[in-house]
Each structure stands twice: as C-alpha cells, then as structure tokens.
Amino acid sequence: METIYAALLLHKLGKEINENNLKSVIAAAGGQVDESKIKSLVVSLEGVDIDKELESASLVTAAPVSSGAPKEEKKESKVEEKKEAAAEGLSALFG
C-alpha cells in the first residue's frame, strides 16, 4: 500500500513515477522497500492518466449512501397500494 501512496505523492508533486523515486519516498518515510512491488507498480502505471483515474474514483465515492429513509418510504407506499387495492375491491362489490 505504501508504494501506491508514494506514487500518489510523486504525482501530486509533479515528479516522475519511476523505481528510484518510489524507493526514495518509501525509504524517507521509514518504510520497507519491496523491489517487486515497486517494479510491478511502475509497469502497471505506464500509460495511465492518473488524474483521470482519481477523478473517476472520486465520483464513485461521492455517490450518496443509502439510509433507512427510503426503506420506510417503500413500506408506506406498499401500505397505500394495499389500501387502494382494497378500496377497488369494495367498489366492485357495490358498483
């Protein structure tokens, strides 16, 4: 996870995301440098527009969270539907 944070920090600072820069950031933060994770991240980020990815990730997390209120509204609407159906049935008897 620290490799991703290091890559985001480098991107924010406008620095190139490469193996040496990632190693430097992780080491400066006191983290353990894992060569395979760093190489894998650098390869996977080639050709990726990080700004675009961050924007789309923000849109996903900005989606409204479901609360209990809509469930209550659904229950109320079902009760109203039952009342309407019962009223229709009665009108058929007397209609």
N, C-alpha and C positions, 0 to 999 in steps of 0.2 A: 504494500500500500504506500510505503514511503517513496517508492520510485514514481508513482503517479503524482503524489504531492510535489515532488521535486520537479517533475516535468511541468506541472501547472505553474509552479513558481517561476521557472525559467521562461515559460511562455509569457507570463504576466510582465516579466522584466524585459521582454523583447530579445532574450538570448536564444541561441540555437540549442535545440534539444538533441544533444549527442551524448555518447558514452562518457566522455571526460567531464562534461558539465554536470551530468547527473551524479557521477561519482563524487565530484567536488561538493555539491549541495548536500548529499546524503552524509558524507563524511563530516562536513561542517556542522551539521545538525546532531552529530554524535550517533548516527545510525550505522547499522551493519551493511556494508556494500555487498550485494549479491550480483556477481557478474552476469549470470544467466538471465536474471530478471531485467537487468538494465539493457542487455542486448535484445531481449525479446520486446521490451517496450519501445526501444528505438526503431526496430524493424516494423513493429505494428503501427507506429505513428507516421511512417513515411507516407506522404501524400494526403494526410488527414488535415482538414481545415478545423483546427481546434476551436476557434471562435464559433464556427457554425455548430459544432457538436455541443459546446457549452450552452449555446442559445437553445438548442432543441432539448437539452437536458433540463434547462430552467423551465421550459414550457410544460414539461411533464410533471415536474414537482410543483408547479404553480396551479395545477388542477385542483378544483375545490374538493375538500374532503367531505365524504358523506357523513351526515349526522343522523340522529334519531328522528328528527322532524319529518323528513319525507316518509318514513315508515308509518308515522302516525297519520299523515295525510292519506296514505293509501288505505289504512284501516277505516278512516272516516268515509272515504269515497265508496268503499265496499258496503258499509252500512247503509249509506244513502242509496246505492244501487239496489240493495235488498228491499229497502222501504218502497222504492219506485216500482220494483217488480211486484211487490205485494199489493200496491195500490192498483196496478194494472190488472192483476188477477181479480181483485174485488170489483173493478169496473166491468169486467167481462161477465161476472155473475149477475150484476144488476143492469147491464147495458142493453 
